[in-house]
Amino acid sequence: MQYLCSREIEKERTVLRKLLTLLFFVPLLSMAQERDTLAVDSLEVDTTAETLLTGTLQERLQRLLADELLQRTQVGIYVYDLTADSALFRYNEQQTMRPGSCQKLLTAVTALSQLGVDYNYSTSLLMDGTIAERVLTGNLYVRAGFDPLFSRDDLLAFVNAVREQGIDTLRGNIILDLSMKDTQKYGWGWCWDDDNPVLTPLLFNGKDTFAEHFAELLAEGGIVVEGNILSGRIGANVTTLVTRKHTIDQILFRMMKESNNLYAESMFYQVGAQSGRAYADRRRATERLQRFVRLIGLDPAHYQFADGSGLSLYNYASPELLLRLLRYAYQHQDIYNHLLPSLPIAGQDGTLRRRMRGGTAYDNVRAKTGTLEGVSTLCGYAQAANGHHLAFALFNQGTILSSQARRFQDKVCQEMTK
């Protein structure tokens, strides 16, 4: 009997020791788990933190879809974590819609990829014939390069190059070689009542007035032209007098910050001119865009590209396509380093200078805007609160008041960056 009582006492002691051990270690385990959770929240690349962030962002963006605007209009949204290389939020991301000026992103990324980040736009002055007693018996030629930045300074350089040859009389013609592109002056699907740029490959301050300004400056420089200014092709046995160049970055900056349509079209035709064929036209340029879309893993048959600027009502893209472009650029640092500085900054400059002037999106979001009648788009980059780099594509269609669509997009950007 005494033996049995001792065994029972020993059992009770064992149970008590286990209970005390449990009571001691459970709080420590809980504290350790709490510390681990805090560490997860602070790590930029931790998958648990990404899941928590994604869940929170999804909930916030999902609530925005209840906006009254979306009851009568269409929207497509794609938000992507570039740091984690994973999608954060998708809604109608594969729907084809009009991109507006976000078409310029396709033009820009294709050009930076295929022409190269060191590409130059160039316009050259050449001559043939002989010079005797300050008279050139021959012709001057201008090789057009569709450079929208060609200005008075460039044209003065042409005049000075002629004078440096000791020429004060041209006994011949000035021949403008416009063979770089086709003769179409306007884009396919452009509205007749828009303020559309003229698509000529020889520009002066962005206008189709090169010939008259060249003749005027030659006369002011004391150079007599006995012949005419004609369109034609550069002959054989010519000598280059001067070439004026502007970098792709110079074109890109104004094209994206100010959404300049002429600059975008010039880049579109530069891409088309690299096809290796006789001249650039819309078909050849769009073929190059389609090849690039295939390169980034999408089927170009799902989209339609009509121009380089987004003016055309015949352009059809999707949030997924624009997101893929942004992701491709981010993953190719040489392209990203040129594209990112060209994008408007929220509340600061370009077409975003009056938008997102406060909140976490201010001076954070860098994006291209797009606006047509009934169309508003916004595509670009931002940084999340956890330090991750994001890409996003927002398409609004069927909006009578663009201001309503812009407010919706700004809300999405604020939520992304919280």
C-alpha positions in Angstrom: 0.0 0.0 0.0 2.8 2.3 0.9 4.6 1.3 -2.4 1.5 2.1 -4.5 1.2 5.5 -2.9 4.8 6.3 -3.7 4.2 5.4 -7.4 1.2 7.7 -7.5 3.2 10.5 -5.9 5.9 10.0 -8.5 3.4 10.2 -11.3 2.0 13.4 -10.0 5.5 14.9 -9.8 6.1 13.9 -13.4 2.9 15.5 -14.6 3.7 18.6 -12.5 7.2 18.9 -14.1 5.8 18.6 -17.6 3.2 21.2 -16.8 5.8 23.6 -15.5 8.0 23.0 -18.5 5.0 23.7 -20.8 4.1 26.9 -18.9 7.7 28.1 -19.2 8.3 27.4 -22.9 5.0 28.4 -24.4 5.5 32.2 -23.7 9.0 31.9 -25.0 7.8 30.2 -28.2 5.1 32.9 -28.5 7.7 35.6 -28.1 9.9 34.0 -30.7 7.0 33.7 -33.1 6.3 37.4 -32.5 9.9 38.3 -33.2 9.8 36.2 -36.4 6.7 38.0 -37.6 8.2 41.4 -37.0 11.3 40.3 -38.9 9.2 39.1 -41.8 7.4 42.4 -42.0 10.7 44.2 -42.3 12.3 42.0 -45.0 11.7 43.2 -48.5 12.0 39.8 -50.1 10.2 37.6 -47.6 7.4 35.7 -49.2 5.2 36.0 -46.0 5.5 39.7 -46.1 4.6 39.7 -49.8 1.5 37.6 -49.1 0.4 40.0 -46.3 1.1 43.0 -48.5 -0.7 41.4 -51.5 -3.7 40.5 -49.4 -4.0 44.0 -48.0 -3.6 45.7 -51.4 -6.0 43.3 -53.0 -8.6 44.2 -50.5 -8.1 47.9 -50.9 -8.2 47.7 -54.7 -11.1 45.4 -54.7 -13.0 48.0 -52.7 -12.2 50.6 -55.4 -14.0 48.4 -57.9 -17.2 49.4 -56.2 -16.8 52.9 -57.5 -19.9 54.2 -59.2 -17.9 55.1 -62.3 -17.3 51.4 -63.0 -21.0 50.6 -63.1 -21.3 52.3 -66.5 -17.7 52.2 -67.9 -14.9 49.7 -68.4 -11.7 49.3 -66.5 -8.6 47.1 -66.7 -6.0 46.9 -63.9 -2.7 45.1 -63.6 -0.4 45.8 -60.6 2.9 43.9 -60.5 5.6 43.5 -57.9 8.8 43.8 -59.9 11.1 43.1 -56.9 9.3 39.8 -56.2 8.5 39.2 -59.9 4.9 38.4 -59.1 1.4 39.8 -59.8 -0.3 41.7 -57.0 -3.7 42.5 -58.6 -5.4 41.8 -61.9 -8.7 42.8 -63.2 -9.7 42.6 -66.9 -6.0 42.7 -67.6 -6.3 40.8 -70.9 -9.2 42.9 -72.3 -8.2 44.8 -75.5 -8.9 48.5 -75.2 -7.6 51.8 -76.7 -4.3 52.7 -75.1 -4.3 56.4 -76.0 -0.9 57.9 -75.5 0.3 54.9 -73.5 0.9 53.6 -77.0 4.1 55.7 -76.7 5.4 53.2 -74.2 5.3 50.5 -76.8 7.0 52.7 -79.3 9.7 53.8 -76.8 10.6 50.4 -75.4 10.7 48.9 -78.8 12.9 51.7 -80.1 15.3 51.5 -77.1 15.5 47.7 -77.6 15.9 47.6 -81.3 17.6 50.9 -82.2 19.7 50.9 -79.1 20.1 53.4 -76.3 22.9 55.3 -78.1 20.9 55.8 -81.3 21.1 59.2 -83.0 18.6 61.0 -85.3 20.6 62.6 -88.1 20.1 65.0 -91.0 22.9 65.5 -93.5 23.9 68.1 -96.1 25.8 66.8 -99.2 27.1 68.2 -102.5 28.3 67.0 -105.9 29.9 68.8 -108.8 32.8 71.2 -108.8 33.7 74.5 -107.2 35.5 77.2 -109.3 35.6 81.0 -108.6 33.3 80.5 -105.6 30.6 78.9 -107.8 29.4 75.4 -107.2 28.4 73.8 -110.4 26.4 70.9 -109.1 23.7 70.3 -106.5 23.2 70.4 -102.7 21.4 67.5 -101.2 19.7 67.1 -97.9 19.2 63.6 -96.5 16.1 63.7 -94.3 16.1 61.7 -91.1 12.8 62.6 -89.5 14.4 64.6 -86.7 11.7 66.7 -84.9 14.4 68.6 -83.0 16.0 70.0 -86.2 16.1 73.7 -85.5 17.5 77.1 -86.7 20.9 76.3 -85.2 21.1 73.1 -87.2 20.0 75.0 -90.4 22.6 77.7 -89.7 25.2 74.9 -89.5 24.2 73.8 -93.0 24.6 77.4 -94.3 28.0 77.8 -92.6 29.1 74.4 -94.1 28.4 75.8 -97.6 30.2 79.0 -96.9 33.2 77.1 -95.5 33.6 75.5 -99.0 34.1 79.0 -100.4 30.7 79.0 -102.2 28.7 82.1 -102.7 26.7 80.9 -105.8 25.0 77.6 -106.4 24.6 76.8 -110.1 22.3 73.9 -109.5 19.5 72.7 -107.4 18.8 71.9 -103.7 17.5 68.4 -103.7 15.6 67.1 -100.7 15.8 63.4 -100.3 12.7 62.4 -98.4 13.0 58.6 -99.2 13.4 57.7 -95.5 9.6 57.2 -95.2 6.5 57.0 -97.3 4.5 60.0 -98.5 1.6 59.6 -96.1 1.1 62.9 -94.2 -1.2 61.6 -91.5 -1.7 58.5 -89.5 -4.2 55.6 -90.1 -7.3 56.2 -87.9 -6.5 59.8 -86.9 -9.6 62.0 -86.4 -9.8 64.7 -89.0 -10.7 67.3 -86.4 -7.7 66.7 -84.2 -4.6 68.9 -84.2 -2.5 66.3 -85.9 1.2 66.7 -86.8 2.3 66.4 -90.4 4.4 63.3 -91.0 7.2 64.6 -93.2 10.8 63.3 -92.6 12.3 66.8 -93.1 11.2 69.2 -90.4 12.1 72.6 -89.2 11.1 73.3 -85.5 8.6 70.5 -85.9 6.9 72.0 -88.9 6.9 71.2 -92.6 8.7 74.4 -93.5 12.3 73.3 -94.0 12.6 74.4 -97.7 11.5 78.0 -97.2 13.7 78.5 -94.1 16.7 77.0 -95.8 16.3 79.3 -98.8 15.9 82.2 -96.5 19.0 81.5 -94.4 21.1 80.9 -97.5 20.1 84.3 -98.9 20.8 85.9 -95.6 24.3 84.3 -95.7 25.0 85.8 -99.1 24.6 82.6 -101.0 22.8 82.8 -104.3 20.8 79.8 -105.5 20.2 79.8 -109.3 18.3 76.6 -109.3 15.2 75.3 -107.5 14.4 73.3 -104.4 13.2 69.9 -105.5 12.4 66.5 -104.1 14.6 63.7 -105.3 17.2 61.2 -104.5 20.9 61.7 -103.6 23.1 61.1 -106.5 26.4 59.2 -106.8 29.8 60.8 -106.1 28.6 63.1 -103.4 30.5 64.6 -100.5 29.0 65.0 -97.0 29.5 68.6 -95.8 27.8 68.3 -92.4 25.6 66.0 -90.4 23.5 67.3 -87.5 22.5 64.8 -84.8 20.2 64.5 -81.8 20.1 61.6 -79.4 17.3 59.3 -78.8 17.2 60.5 -75.2 16.5 64.0 -76.4 13.5 62.8 -78.4 12.3 60.4 -75.7 12.3 63.0 -72.9 9.9 65.4 -74.7 7.9 62.5 -76.2 7.1 61.1 -72.8 7.1 64.1 -70.4 4.9 66.2 -72.7 3.3 63.4 -74.6 4.4 64.9 -77.9 2.8 63.1 -80.8 5.2 64.2 -83.5 8.2 63.0 -81.5 6.5 59.6 -81.0 5.7 59.3 -84.7 9.3 60.1 -85.6 10.5 57.3 -83.3 7.9 55.0 -84.8 9.2 55.6 -88.3 12.8 55.3 -87.1 11.9 51.8 -86.0 10.3 51.1 -89.4 13.3 52.4 -91.2 15.4 49.6 -89.6 13.5 47.0 -91.5 16.2 46.9 -94.2 13.7 47.8 -96.9 13.6 50.7 -99.2 11.7 53.1 -96.9 9.7 53.2 -93.7 5.9 53.1 -93.7 3.2 52.3 -91.2 3.1 48.6 -92.1 6.8 48.1 -91.7 6.9 50.0 -88.4 4.0 48.0 -87.0 5.7 44.7 -88.0 8.6 45.7 -85.8 6.3 46.4 -82.9 4.6 43.0 -83.5 8.0 41.3 -83.4 8.8 42.9 -80.1 5.4 41.9 -78.6 6.3 38.3 -79.6 9.7 38.7 -78.0 8.1 39.6 -74.6 5.9 36.5 -74.7 2.6 37.7 -76.1 0.7 37.0 -79.3 0.7 40.1 -81.5 -2.5 38.8 -83.2 -4.4 39.8 -80.1 -3.6 43.5 -80.6 -3.7 46.1 -83.3 -1.1 48.9 -83.8 -1.9 51.8 -86.1 0.7 54.4 -85.1 3.4 55.3 -82.7 1.7 58.0 -80.7 -1.7 56.6 -79.8 -3.7 59.2 -81.7 -5.3 56.6 -83.8 -8.7 55.1 -82.8 -7.5 51.9 -84.4 -5.0 51.0 -81.7 -5.9 48.2 -79.4 -3.7 47.0 -76.5 -4.3 45.6 -73.0 -3.1 46.3 -69.5 -1.3 43.0 -69.7 0.6 44.1 -72.8 1.7 47.4 -71.2 2.7 45.7 -68.0 4.8 43.2 -69.9 6.6 46.1 -71.6 7.3 47.8 -68.3 8.5 44.6 -66.8 10.8 44.0 -69.8 12.3 47.5 -69.5 12.8 47.0 -65.7 14.6 43.7 -66.3 16.9 45.3 -68.9 18.8 48.0 -67.0 20.1 49.8 -70.0 16.6 50.4 -71.3 15.1 51.2 -67.8 17.9 53.8 -67.1 16.7 55.7 -70.2 13.0 55.1 -69.9 12.4 55.9 -66.2 13.8 59.5 -66.3 11.6 60.3 -69.3 8.3 59.5 -67.5 6.3 62.2 -65.9 6.5 62.4 -62.1 3.4 62.6 -60.0 2.7 66.2 -58.8 6.0 67.4 -60.3 6.3 67.6 -64.0 5.0 66.7 -67.5 1.4 65.5 -67.8 1.3 64.5 -64.1 2.3 67.8 -62.7 -1.3 68.6 -61.6 -2.1 65.1 -60.3 -1.4 63.3 -57.1 0.0 66.4 -55.4 -0.2 64.8 -52.0 -0.2 61.4 -50.3 2.2 58.5 -50.8 1.9 58.7 -54.7 3.4 62.3 -54.8 6.9 62.4 -56.2 6.7 58.6 -56.3 4.6 57.5 -59.3 6.4 57.8 -62.6 4.0 57.1 -65.4 2.7 57.8 -68.9 -0.7 59.2 -69.3 -3.1 58.6 -72.2 -6.2 60.5 -73.2 -8.6 60.3 -76.1 -12.3 61.0 -76.2 -13.8 58.4 -73.8 -10.4 56.9 -73.0 -8.0 57.5 -70.1 -5.0 55.4 -69.3 -2.0 55.5 -66.9 0.9 53.1 -67.0 4.2 53.2 -65.2 6.2 52.6 -62.1 5.9 53.3 -58.3 7.5 52.2 -55.1 5.5 50.4 -52.4 5.7 51.1 -48.7 7.9 48.0 -48.2 10.4 49.3 -50.7 9.4 47.0 -53.5 9.4 48.4 -57.1 6.0 48.1 -58.7 4.7 48.4 -62.3 1.1 49.1 -63.1 -1.2 49.5 -66.1 -4.6 51.2 -65.6 -7.1 51.5 -68.5 -10.4 53.3 -68.3 -12.8 53.2 -71.3 -16.2 54.7 -72.0 -15.7 57.6 -69.6 -17.5 60.8 -70.7 -15.5 62.9 -68.2 -11.8 62.1 -68.3 -11.5 63.8 -64.9 -13.5 61.0 -63.3 -11.2 58.3 -64.7 -8.1 60.2 -63.6 -9.5 60.5 -60.1 -10.0 56.7 -60.0 -6.5 56.1 -61.3 -5.0 58.4 -58.7 -6.8 56.5 -56.0 -5.3 53.3 -57.2 -1.9 54.8 -57.2 -2.4 56.1 -53.6 -3.4 52.6 -52.5 -0.5 50.9 -54.2 2.0 53.1 -52.5 0.6 53.1 -48.9 
